[in-house]
Amino acid sequence: MKAFEVMGKVDEKGQLLLDQPLEIHTSSQVRVIILVSDETESDPDDTSVGEIKESLKSP
């Protein structure tokens, strides 16, 4: 099993909208785990996925 971490939003209909498409080229069943921040809770790591990927590239 592979894991992907992506950001997204839940719309007013309760549907999950991903910020970026998944690069999965087969139709398959998936397991989704939703993490929702409390309004009082702040995320100490707000680094974007793009910034993280860029930092991992070799010089």
PDB file of N, CA, C, O and CB in Angstrom:
ATOM      1  N   MET A   1       0.850  -1.171   0.000  1.00  0.00           N
ATOM      2  CA  MET A   1       0.000   0.000   0.000  1.00  0.00           C
ATOM      3  C   MET A   1       0.899   1.237   0.000  1.00  0.00           C
ATOM      4  O   MET A   1       1.872   1.292   0.751  1.00  0.00           O
ATOM      5  CB  MET A   1      -0.969  -0.004   1.226  1.00  0.00           C
ATOM      6  N   LYS A   2       0.584   2.220  -0.826  1.00  0.00           N
ATOM      7  CA  LYS A   2       1.305   3.483  -0.884  1.00  0.00           C
ATOM      8  C   LYS A   2       0.511   4.550  -0.147  1.00  0.00           C
ATOM      9  O   LYS A   2      -0.714   4.472  -0.057  1.00  0.00           O
ATOM     10  CB  LYS A   2       1.567   3.906  -2.348  1.00  0.00           C
ATOM     11  N   ALA A   3       1.209   5.542   0.374  1.00  0.00           N
ATOM     12  CA  ALA A   3       0.555   6.651   1.064  1.00  0.00           C
ATOM     13  C   ALA A   3       0.857   7.947   0.334  1.00  0.00           C
ATOM     14  O   ALA A   3       1.977   8.155  -0.132  1.00  0.00           O
ATOM     15  CB  ALA A   3       1.013   6.737   2.541  1.00  0.00           C
ATOM     16  N   PHE A   4      -0.128   8.811   0.234  1.00  0.00           N
ATOM     17  CA  PHE A   4       0.014  10.130  -0.362  1.00  0.00           C
ATOM     18  C   PHE A   4      -0.538  11.131   0.635  1.00  0.00           C
ATOM     19  O   PHE A   4      -1.598  10.911   1.220  1.00  0.00           O
ATOM     20  CB  PHE A   4      -0.721  10.229  -1.746  1.00  0.00           C
ATOM     21  N   GLU A   5       0.173  12.222   0.830  1.00  0.00           N
ATOM     22  CA  GLU A   5      -0.344  13.285   1.686  1.00  0.00           C
ATOM     23  C   GLU A   5      -0.631  14.488   0.809  1.00  0.00           C
ATOM     24  O   GLU A   5       0.269  15.028   0.167  1.00  0.00           O
ATOM     25  CB  GLU A   5       0.662  13.645   2.831  1.00  0.00           C
ATOM     26  N   VAL A   6      -1.882  14.905   0.785  1.00  0.00           N
ATOM     27  CA  VAL A   6      -2.293  16.049  -0.018  1.00  0.00           C
ATOM     28  C   VAL A   6      -3.208  16.936   0.823  1.00  0.00           C
ATOM     29  O   VAL A   6      -3.809  16.484   1.798  1.00  0.00           O
ATOM     30  CB  VAL A   6      -3.007  15.590  -1.325  1.00  0.00           C
ATOM     31  N   MET A   7      -3.303  18.183   0.438  1.00  0.00           N
ATOM     32  CA  MET A   7      -4.191  19.114   1.118  1.00  0.00           C
ATOM     33  C   MET A   7      -5.466  19.255   0.293  1.00  0.00           C
ATOM     34  O   MET A   7      -5.470  19.017  -0.915  1.00  0.00           O
ATOM     35  CB  MET A   7      -3.503  20.499   1.331  1.00  0.00           C
ATOM     36  N   GLY A   8      -6.524  19.637   0.949  1.00  0.00           N
ATOM     37  CA  GLY A   8      -7.788  19.836   0.271  1.00  0.00           C
ATOM     38  C   GLY A   8      -8.775  20.508   1.194  1.00  0.00           C
ATOM     39  O   GLY A   8      -8.438  20.919   2.304  1.00  0.00           O
ATOM     40  N   LYS A   9      -9.980  20.611   0.723  1.00  0.00           N
ATOM     41  CA  LYS A   9     -11.055  21.241   1.496  1.00  0.00           C
ATOM     42  C   LYS A   9     -12.302  20.382   1.397  1.00  0.00           C
ATOM     43  O   LYS A   9     -12.474  19.615   0.450  1.00  0.00           O
ATOM     44  CB  LYS A   9     -11.341  22.686   0.994  1.00  0.00           C
ATOM     45  N   VAL A  10     -13.159  20.522   2.378  1.00  0.00           N
ATOM     46  CA  VAL A  10     -14.471  19.885   2.332  1.00  0.00           C
ATOM     47  C   VAL A  10     -15.471  20.989   2.019  1.00  0.00           C
ATOM     48  O   VAL A  10     -15.536  21.986   2.738  1.00  0.00           O
ATOM     49  CB  VAL A  10     -14.820  19.138   3.690  1.00  0.00           C
ATOM     50  N   ASP A  11     -16.256  20.821   0.950  1.00  0.00           N
ATOM     51  CA  ASP A  11     -17.209  21.862   0.574  1.00  0.00           C
ATOM     52  C   ASP A  11     -18.484  21.767   1.393  1.00  0.00           C
ATOM     53  O   ASP A  11     -18.614  20.900   2.258  1.00  0.00           O
ATOM     54  CB  ASP A  11     -17.537  21.771  -0.908  1.00  0.00           C
ATOM     55  N   GLU A  12     -19.425  22.664   1.116  1.00  0.00           N
ATOM     56  CA  GLU A  12     -20.674  22.724   1.883  1.00  0.00           C
ATOM     57  C   GLU A  12     -21.538  21.478   1.727  1.00  0.00           C
ATOM     58  O   GLU A  12     -22.448  21.258   2.525  1.00  0.00           O
ATOM     59  CB  GLU A  12     -21.469  23.932   1.464  1.00  0.00           C
ATOM     60  N   LYS A  13     -21.267  20.658   0.710  1.00  0.00           N
ATOM     61  CA  LYS A  13     -22.000  19.407   0.507  1.00  0.00           C
ATOM     62  C   LYS A  13     -21.294  18.233   1.176  1.00  0.00           C
ATOM     63  O   LYS A  13     -21.772  17.102   1.104  1.00  0.00           O
ATOM     64  CB  LYS A  13     -22.172  19.130  -0.986  1.00  0.00           C
ATOM     65  N   GLY A  14     -20.144  18.496   1.834  1.00  0.00           N
ATOM     66  CA  GLY A  14     -19.398  17.434   2.490  1.00  0.00           C
ATOM     67  C   GLY A  14     -18.493  16.658   1.559  1.00  0.00           C
ATOM     68  O   GLY A  14     -18.000  15.589   1.920  1.00  0.00           O
ATOM     69  N   GLN A  15     -18.265  17.188   0.348  1.00  0.00           N
ATOM     70  CA  GLN A  15     -17.411  16.500  -0.612  1.00  0.00           C
ATOM     71  C   GLN A  15     -15.981  17.002  -0.478  1.00  0.00           C
ATOM     72  O   GLN A  15     -15.747  18.190  -0.253  1.00  0.00           O
ATOM     73  CB  GLN A  15     -17.925  16.704  -2.054  1.00  0.00           C
ATOM     74  N   LEU A  16     -15.035  16.091  -0.617  1.00  0.00           N
ATOM     75  CA  LEU A  16     -13.621  16.403  -0.502  1.00  0.00           C
ATOM     76  C   LEU A  16     -13.095  16.916  -1.838  1.00  0.00           C
ATOM     77  O   LEU A  16     -13.250  16.262  -2.870  1.00  0.00           O
ATOM     78  CB  LEU A  16     -12.826  15.167  -0.042  1.00  0.00           C
ATOM     79  N   LEU A  17     -12.469  18.099  -1.809  1.00  0.00           N
ATOM     80  CA  LEU A  17     -11.879  18.697  -3.001  1.00  0.00           C
ATOM     81  C   LEU A  17     -10.380  18.814  -2.767  1.00  0.00           C
ATOM     82  O   LEU A  17      -9.948  19.569  -1.896  1.00  0.00           O
ATOM     83  CB  LEU A  17     -12.516  20.095  -3.321  1.00  0.00           C
ATOM     84  N   LEU A  18      -9.585  18.079  -3.531  1.00  0.00           N
ATOM     85  CA  LEU A  18      -8.134  18.110  -3.370  1.00  0.00           C
ATOM     86  C   LEU A  18      -7.552  19.330  -4.063  1.00  0.00           C
ATOM     87  O   LEU A  18      -8.034  19.739  -5.119  1.00  0.00           O
ATOM     88  CB  LEU A  18      -7.497  16.827  -3.925  1.00  0.00           C
ATOM     89  N   ASP A  19      -6.507  19.915  -3.464  1.00  0.00           N
ATOM     90  CA  ASP A  19      -5.847  21.074  -4.054  1.00  0.00           C
ATOM     91  C   ASP A  19      -5.131  20.715  -5.348  1.00  0.00           C
ATOM     92  O   ASP A  19      -5.033  21.547  -6.250  1.00  0.00           O
ATOM     93  CB  ASP A  19      -4.862  21.675  -3.068  1.00  0.00           C
ATOM     94  N   GLN A  20      -4.628  19.485  -5.452  1.00  0.00           N
ATOM     95  CA  GLN A  20      -3.927  19.027  -6.648  1.00  0.00           C
ATOM     96  C   GLN A  20      -4.405  17.620  -6.982  1.00  0.00           C
ATOM     97  O   GLN A  20      -4.757  16.860  -6.080  1.00  0.00           O
ATOM     98  CB  GLN A  20      -2.379  19.058  -6.444  1.00  0.00           C
ATOM     99  N   PRO A  21      -4.424  17.260  -8.263  1.00  0.00           N
ATOM    100  CA  PRO A  21      -4.839  15.893  -8.612  1.00  0.00           C
ATOM    101  C   PRO A  21      -3.801  14.872  -8.152  1.00  0.00           C
ATOM    102  O   PRO A  21      -2.608  15.169  -8.095  1.00  0.00           O
ATOM    103  CB  PRO A  21      -5.063  15.769 -10.133  1.00  0.00           C
ATOM    104  N   LEU A  22      -4.264  13.682  -7.829  1.00  0.00           N
ATOM    105  CA  LEU A  22      -3.362  12.589  -7.470  1.00  0.00           C
ATOM    106  C   LEU A  22      -2.775  12.006  -8.747  1.00  0.00           C
ATOM    107  O   LEU A  22      -3.463  11.903  -9.763  1.00  0.00           O
ATOM    108  CB  LEU A  22      -4.103  11.490  -6.644  1.00  0.00           C
ATOM    109  N   GLU A  23      -1.532  11.633  -8.695  1.00  0.00           N
ATOM    110  CA  GLU A  23      -0.893  11.018  -9.865  1.00  0.00           C
ATOM    111  C   GLU A  23      -0.966   9.502  -9.750  1.00  0.00           C
ATOM    112  O   GLU A  23       0.049   8.814  -9.642  1.00  0.00           O
ATOM    113  CB  GLU A  23       0.584  11.483 -10.002  1.00  0.00           C
ATOM    114  N   ILE A  24      -2.195   9.005  -9.777  1.00  0.00           N
ATOM    115  CA  ILE A  24      -2.465   7.573  -9.714  1.00  0.00           C
ATOM    116  C   ILE A  24      -3.115   7.207 -11.042  1.00  0.00           C
ATOM    117  O   ILE A  24      -4.160   7.755 -11.392  1.00  0.00           O
ATOM    118  CB  ILE A  24      -3.390   7.191  -8.475  1.00  0.00           C
ATOM    119  N   HIS A  25      -2.516   6.299 -11.772  1.00  0.00           N
ATOM    120  CA  HIS A  25      -2.970   6.030 -13.125  1.00  0.00           C
ATOM    121  C   HIS A  25      -3.824   4.773 -13.250  1.00  0.00           C
ATOM    122  O   HIS A  25      -4.032   4.266 -14.353  1.00  0.00           O
ATOM    123  CB  HIS A  25      -1.795   5.917 -14.025  1.00  0.00           C
ATOM    124  N   THR A  26      -4.314   4.274 -12.128  1.00  0.00           N
ATOM    125  CA  THR A  26      -5.208   3.132 -12.180  1.00  0.00           C
ATOM    126  C   THR A  26      -6.447   3.436 -11.342  1.00  0.00           C
ATOM    127  O   THR A  26      -6.389   4.228 -10.401  1.00  0.00           O
ATOM    128  CB  THR A  26      -4.498   1.845 -11.680  1.00  0.00           C
ATOM    129  N   SER A  27      -7.530   2.824 -11.676  1.00  0.00           N
ATOM    130  CA  SER A  27      -8.753   2.972 -10.899  1.00  0.00           C
ATOM    131  C   SER A  27      -8.703   1.969  -9.762  1.00  0.00           C
ATOM    132  O   SER A  27      -8.604   0.765 -10.001  1.00  0.00           O
ATOM    133  CB  SER A  27     -10.028   2.765 -11.783  1.00  0.00           C
ATOM    134  N   SER A  28      -8.771   2.454  -8.518  1.00  0.00           N
ATOM    135  CA  SER A  28      -8.681   1.528  -7.398  1.00  0.00           C
ATOM    136  C   SER A  28      -9.401   2.091  -6.173  1.00  0.00           C
ATOM    137  O   SER A  28      -9.661   3.290  -6.075  1.00  0.00           O
ATOM    138  CB  SER A  28      -7.213   1.232  -7.065  1.00  0.00           C
ATOM    139  N   GLN A  29      -9.704   1.216  -5.273  1.00  0.00           N
ATOM    140  CA  GLN A  29     -10.310   1.580  -4.000  1.00  0.00           C
ATOM    141  C   GLN A  29      -9.246   2.273  -3.155  1.00  0.00           C
ATOM    142  O   GLN A  29      -8.087   1.859  -3.176  1.00  0.00           O
ATOM    143  CB  GLN A  29     -10.896   0.323  -3.263  1.00  0.00           C
ATOM    144  N   VAL A  30      -9.611   3.318  -2.412  1.00  0.00           N
ATOM    145  CA  VAL A  30      -8.660   4.028  -1.564  1.00  0.00           C
ATOM    146  C   VAL A  30      -9.223   4.155  -0.147  1.00  0.00           C
ATOM    147  O   VAL A  30     -10.431   4.074   0.075  1.00  0.00           O
ATOM    148  CB  VAL A  30      -8.338   5.427  -2.152  1.00  0.00           C
ATOM    149  N   ARG A  31      -8.319   4.355   0.791  1.00  0.00           N
ATOM    150  CA  ARG A  31      -8.710   4.626   2.169  1.00  0.00           C
ATOM    151  C   ARG A  31      -8.374   6.089   2.433  1.00  0.00           C
ATOM    152  O   ARG A  31      -7.263   6.533   2.141  1.00  0.00           O
ATOM    153  CB  ARG A  31      -7.980   3.660   3.196  1.00  0.00           C
ATOM    154  N   VAL A  32      -9.323   6.839   2.981  1.00  0.00           N
ATOM    155  CA  VAL A  32      -9.127   8.265   3.216  1.00  0.00           C
ATOM    156  C   VAL A  32      -9.185   8.530   4.716  1.00  0.00           C
ATOM    157  O   VAL A  32     -10.129   8.122   5.393  1.00  0.00           O
ATOM    158  CB  VAL A  32     -10.194   9.112   2.460  1.00  0.00           C
ATOM    159  N   ILE A  33      -8.171   9.215   5.225  1.00  0.00           N
ATOM    160  CA  ILE A  33      -8.141   9.629   6.625  1.00  0.00           C
ATOM    161  C   ILE A  33      -8.177  11.150   6.628  1.00  0.00           C
ATOM    162  O   ILE A  33      -7.318  11.786   6.016  1.00  0.00           O
ATOM    163  CB  ILE A  33      -6.866   9.072   7.382  1.00  0.00           C
ATOM    164  N   ILE A  34      -9.138  11.735   7.295  1.00  0.00           N
ATOM    165  CA  ILE A  34      -9.310  13.186   7.313  1.00  0.00           C
ATOM    166  C   ILE A  34      -8.840  13.733   8.658  1.00  0.00           C
ATOM    167  O   ILE A  34      -9.298  13.278   9.706  1.00  0.00           O
ATOM    168  CB  ILE A  34     -10.793  13.574   7.048  1.00  0.00           C
ATOM    169  N   LEU A  35      -7.936  14.699   8.637  1.00  0.00           N
ATOM    170  CA  LEU A  35      -7.477  15.383   9.839  1.00  0.00           C
ATOM    171  C   LEU A  35      -8.005  16.809   9.789  1.00  0.00           C
ATOM    172  O   LEU A  35      -7.705  17.550   8.852  1.00  0.00           O
ATOM    173  CB  LEU A  35      -5.911  15.356   9.956  1.00  0.00           C
ATOM    174  N   VAL A  36      -8.782  17.196  10.781  1.00  0.00           N
ATOM    175  CA  VAL A  36      -9.377  18.526  10.826  1.00  0.00           C
ATOM    176  C   VAL A  36      -8.855  19.249  12.051  1.00  0.00           C
ATOM    177  O   VAL A  36      -8.945  18.733  13.165  1.00  0.00           O
ATOM    178  CB  VAL A  36     -10.927  18.451  10.846  1.00  0.00           C
ATOM    179  N   SER A  37      -8.306  20.448  11.854  1.00  0.00           N
ATOM    180  CA  SER A  37      -7.793  21.241  12.967  1.00  0.00           C
ATOM    181  C   SER A  37      -8.949  21.862  13.749  1.00  0.00           C
ATOM    182  O   SER A  37      -9.958  22.270  13.174  1.00  0.00           O
ATOM    183  CB  SER A  37      -6.836  22.339  12.456  1.00  0.00           C
ATOM    184  N   ASP A  38      -8.783  21.924  15.061  1.00  0.00           N
ATOM    185  CA  ASP A  38      -9.717  22.674  15.882  1.00  0.00           C
ATOM    186  C   ASP A  38      -9.502  24.150  15.583  1.00  0.00           C
ATOM    187  O   ASP A  38      -8.423  24.535  15.131  1.00  0.00           O
ATOM    188  CB  ASP A  38      -9.528  22.361  17.408  1.00  0.00           C
ATOM    189  N   GLU A  39     -10.505  24.977  15.826  1.00  0.00           N
ATOM    190  CA  GLU A  39     -10.331  26.412  15.597  1.00  0.00           C
ATOM    191  C   GLU A  39      -9.277  26.983  16.535  1.00  0.00           C
ATOM    192  O   GLU A  39      -8.615  27.963  16.192  1.00  0.00           O
ATOM    193  CB  GLU A  39     -11.662  27.154  15.784  1.00  0.00           C
ATOM    194  N   THR A  40      -9.109  26.382  17.722  1.00  0.00           N
ATOM    195  CA  THR A  40      -8.135  26.868  18.692  1.00  0.00           C
ATOM    196  C   THR A  40      -6.749  26.300  18.439  1.00  0.00           C
ATOM    197  O   THR A  40      -5.761  26.789  18.988  1.00  0.00           O
ATOM    198  CB  THR A  40      -8.581  26.524  20.095  1.00  0.00           C
ATOM    199  N   GLU A  41      -6.676  25.268  17.608  1.00  0.00           N
ATOM    200  CA  GLU A  41      -5.408  24.592  17.328  1.00  0.00           C
ATOM    201  C   GLU A  41      -4.734  25.245  16.127  1.00  0.00           C
ATOM    202  O   GLU A  41      -5.382  25.499  15.112  1.00  0.00           O
ATOM    203  CB  GLU A  41      -5.632  23.077  17.071  1.00  0.00           C
ATOM    204  N   SER A  42      -3.448  25.515  16.238  1.00  0.00           N
ATOM    205  CA  SER A  42      -2.725  26.055  15.089  1.00  0.00           C
ATOM    206  C   SER A  42      -1.761  24.996  14.582  1.00  0.00           C
ATOM    207  O   SER A  42      -1.248  24.185  15.353  1.00  0.00           O
ATOM    208  CB  SER A  42      -1.968  27.367  15.459  1.00  0.00           C
ATOM    209  N   ASP A  43      -1.522  25.013  13.281  1.00  0.00           N
ATOM    210  CA  ASP A  43      -0.612  24.057  12.656  1.00  0.00           C
ATOM    211  C   ASP A  43       0.778  24.675  12.651  1.00  0.00           C
ATOM    212  O   ASP A  43       1.014  25.645  11.931  1.00  0.00           O
ATOM    213  CB  ASP A  43      -1.075  23.683  11.202  1.00  0.00           C
ATOM    214  N   PRO A  44       1.702  24.134  13.437  1.00  0.00           N
ATOM    215  CA  PRO A  44       3.030  24.736  13.497  1.00  0.00           C
ATOM    216  C   PRO A  44       3.815  24.567  12.201  1.00  0.00           C
ATOM    217  O   PRO A  44       4.767  25.311  11.961  1.00  0.00           O
ATOM    218  CB  PRO A  44       3.807  24.140  14.637  1.00  0.00           C
ATOM    219  N   ASP A  45       3.438  23.607  11.363  1.00  0.00           N
ATOM    220  CA  ASP A  45       4.140  23.391  10.100  1.00  0.00           C
ATOM    221  C   ASP A  45       3.198  23.719   8.952  1.00  0.00           C
ATOM    222  O   ASP A  45       2.432  22.865   8.506  1.00  0.00           O
ATOM    223  CB  ASP A  45       4.662  21.928   9.989  1.00  0.00           C
ATOM    224  N   ASP A  46       3.257  24.948   8.477  1.00  0.00           N
ATOM    225  CA  ASP A  46       2.395  25.347   7.376  1.00  0.00           C
ATOM    226  C   ASP A  46       3.169  25.444   6.064  1.00  0.00           C
ATOM    227  O   ASP A  46       2.783  26.173   5.149  1.00  0.00           O
ATOM    228  CB  ASP A  46       1.729  26.677   7.689  1.00  0.00           C
ATOM    229  N   THR A  47       4.269  24.696   5.991  1.00  0.00           N
ATOM    230  CA  THR A  47       5.073  24.660   4.772  1.00  0.00           C
ATOM    231  C   THR A  47       4.293  23.936   3.680  1.00  0.00           C
ATOM    232  O   THR A  47       3.753  22.853   3.906  1.00  0.00           O
ATOM    233  CB  THR A  47       6.443  23.967   5.025  1.00  0.00           C
ATOM    234  N   SER A  48       4.238  24.537   2.501  1.00  0.00           N
ATOM    235  CA  SER A  48       3.478  23.926   1.412  1.00  0.00           C
ATOM    236  C   SER A  48       4.189  22.676   0.892  1.00  0.00           C
ATOM    237  O   SER A  48       5.403  22.530   1.034  1.00  0.00           O
ATOM    238  CB  SER A  48       3.270  24.935   0.269  1.00  0.00           C
ATOM    239  N   VAL A  49       3.418  21.789   0.294  1.00  0.00           N
ATOM    240  CA  VAL A  49       3.963  20.556  -0.275  1.00  0.00           C
ATOM    241  C   VAL A  49       4.990  20.893  -1.348  1.00  0.00           C
ATOM    242  O   VAL A  49       6.025  20.232  -1.440  1.00  0.00           O
ATOM    243  CB  VAL A  49       2.836  19.675  -0.863  1.00  0.00           C
ATOM    244  N   GLY A  50       4.719  21.911  -2.158  1.00  0.00           N
ATOM    245  CA  GLY A  50       5.650  22.311  -3.204  1.00  0.00           C
ATOM    246  C   GLY A  50       6.993  22.739  -2.639  1.00  0.00           C
ATOM    247  O   GLY A  50       8.039  22.384  -3.183  1.00  0.00           O
ATOM    248  N   GLU A  51       6.971  23.507  -1.540  1.00  0.00           N
ATOM    249  CA  GLU A  51       8.220  23.930  -0.909  1.00  0.00           C
ATOM    250  C   GLU A  51       9.012  22.734  -0.376  1.00  0.00           C
ATOM    251  O   GLU A  51      10.237  22.695  -0.493  1.00  0.00           O
ATOM    252  CB  GLU A  51       7.931  24.913   0.226  1.00  0.00           C
ATOM    253  N   ILE A  52       8.318  21.772   0.202  1.00  0.00           N
ATOM    254  CA  ILE A  52       8.972  20.576   0.725  1.00  0.00           C
ATOM    255  C   ILE A  52       9.617  19.785  -0.408  1.00  0.00           C
ATOM    256  O   ILE A  52      10.773  19.372  -0.304  1.00  0.00           O
ATOM    257  CB  ILE A  52       7.964  19.695   1.486  1.00  0.00           C
ATOM    258  N   LYS A  53       8.864  19.572  -1.500  1.00  0.00           N
ATOM    259  CA  LYS A  53       9.398  18.830  -2.642  1.00  0.00           C
ATOM    260  C   LYS A  53      10.614  19.545  -3.219  1.00  0.00           C
ATOM    261  O   LYS A  53      11.600  18.900  -3.574  1.00  0.00           O
ATOM    262  CB  LYS A  53       8.318  18.650  -3.727  1.00  0.00           C
ATOM    263  N   GLU A  54      10.555  20.856  -3.316  1.00  0.00           N
ATOM    264  CA  GLU A  54      11.662  21.632  -3.873  1.00  0.00           C
ATOM    265  C   GLU A  54      12.900  21.500  -2.996  1.00  0.00           C
ATOM    266  O   GLU A  54      14.019  21.443  -3.505  1.00  0.00           O
ATOM    267  CB  GLU A  54      11.267  23.111  -4.019  1.00  0.00           C
ATOM    268  N   SER A  55      12.708  21.453  -1.687  1.00  0.00           N
ATOM    269  CA  SER A  55      13.844  21.363  -0.777  1.00  0.00           C
ATOM    270  C   SER A  55      14.507  19.988  -0.815  1.00  0.00           C
ATOM    271  O   SER A  55      15.659  19.845  -0.406  1.00  0.00           O
ATOM    272  CB  SER A  55      13.401  21.679   0.635  1.00  0.00           C
ATOM    273  N   LEU A  56      13.787  18.975  -1.303  1.00  0.00           N
ATOM    274  CA  LEU A  56      14.329  17.616  -1.352  1.00  0.00           C
ATOM    275  C   LEU A  56      15.102  17.324  -2.634  1.00  0.00           C
ATOM    276  O   LEU A  56      15.773  16.297  -2.734  1.00  0.00           O
ATOM    277  CB  LEU A  56      13.211  16.618  -1.207  1.00  0.00           C
ATOM    278  N   LYS A  57      15.012  18.216  -3.608  1.00  0.00           N
ATOM    279  CA  LYS A  57      15.724  17.998  -4.872  1.00  0.00           C
ATOM    280  C   LYS A  57      17.218  18.178  -4.657  1.00  0.00           C
ATOM    281  O   LYS A  57      17.653  19.021  -3.872  1.00  0.00           O
ATOM    282  CB  LYS A  57      15.216  18.968  -5.971  1.00  0.00           C
ATOM    283  N   SER A  58      17.998  17.366  -5.372  1.00  0.00           N
ATOM    284  CA  SER A  58      19.464  17.445  -5.286  1.00  0.00           C
ATOM    285  C   SER A  58      19.941  18.732  -5.956  1.00  0.00           C
ATOM    286  O   SER A  58      19.348  19.182  -6.936  1.00  0.00           O
ATOM    287  CB  SER A  58      20.134  16.198  -5.953  1.00  0.00           C
ATOM    288  N   PRO A  59      21.022  19.328  -5.421  1.00  0.00           N
ATOM    289  CA  PRO A  59      21.546  20.567  -6.026  1.00  0.00           C
ATOM    290  C   PRO A  59      22.185  20.340  -7.380  1.00  0.00           C
ATOM    291  O   PRO A  59      22.666  21.288  -8.002  1.00  0.00           O
ATOM    292  CB  PRO A  59      22.556  21.204  -5.107  1.00  0.00           C
TER     293      PRO A  59
END
